[in-house]
């Protein structure tokens, strides 16, 4: 590992190019946090049990969404955390809060925090008593415990699993395919989506559910698909519990991997796999046109824009586009192979850290850079950027073609980076 803020990929180690330590948090907030994700469960009420400092961030997020009516807090005092019984305080706080409702919510997502681990709070005891006291309420077992994310599940993974745990198995609907675990709706022009609908399947995503009843209908799926890494754990657990076949089809940007994923889905459903050779040619043309359009302009990519930043870098570089830098603090297992290919074929590609303390002092004056992602835009200080997070719902060949178009548009257009990137939850409801 390296203590510098930037390193050439030929000198970088897998999976952590940079030394761990004190971390810097850049003022770039377009990715979704647990408040945004939890709001996807129809009309669920979120309850956080924590100290003032932790409470401030989640309440501000709900306020920015205009959804303060769907969030509450049980504020823990220092005395309660040090001298009191944390299990009793947590249970009594939630119970007292719920008794203040004129009408109880149908579903509640409960968020204990790091201190509940430190003080050995018996959360199962808390949930069992809440379910006995409020039998008509669905209680979901989430956590806001970022201290665990490097050794255990992240809060996002825990929440995505918790949000699917209330769904029970139902009589299967042979035409229903669930696509779950993502924050962005899948592009309806993508090969995956259009292949399903053209074969008579109805695609259901969490965004299609407006009531708790319709949400529970996810239990009738013939097949569950997940495209996003942090959703894999929860959707897989849901599928196993409800005995629904499951496919993890990540947002690939490699032609062969795209075909492999689509073939797997076709084989699973017993439908014919189309020949996508023409689509490959369309992608090549789109990327060739992009190379001409950019005319050598440097491109920077960051990990918040897509779960495959190194895959995107290789795709663009292999089509002659001048990718100068990838902003990423680690390399995922999914990208190990492409990381090694980049090391061999493009050894001077620069990897830049986003969380090392020194990153906050790097001059942000690369205004000629075309950034793919908000963090790349902020760190480079450019007004030319693709404003997208978490894959943007792009999938397959259609996703590559659309991405090429977005990069070309970013090259031609200036955006107010300093105003846009601090806004939380790109694509969510926001009153800011």
Secondary structure, 3 states (H helix, E strand, C coil): CECCCEEEHHHCCCCCCECCCCECCCCCCCCCCHHHHHCCCCCCEEEEEECHHHHHHHHHHHHHHCCHHHEEEEECCHHHHHCCCHHHHHHHHHHHHHHCCCCCCCEEEEEEEHHHHHCCCCHHHHHHHHHHHCCCCEEEEEEECHHHCCCCCCHHHHHHHHHHHCCCCCCCCCCEEEEECCCCCCCCCCHHHHHHHHCCCEEEEHHHCCCHHHHHHHHHCCEEEECCHHHHHHHHHHHHHHCCEEEECCCCCCHHHHHHHHHHHHHHHCCCCCCCHHHHHHHHHHHHHHHHHHCCCCEEEECCCCCCHHHHHHHHHCCCCCEEEEECCCCCHHHHHHHHHHHHHCCCCEEECCCEHHHHHCCCCCCCCEEECHHHHHHHCCCCEECCCCCCCCCHHHHHHHHHHHHHHHHHCCCCHHHHCCCCCCCCCCCC
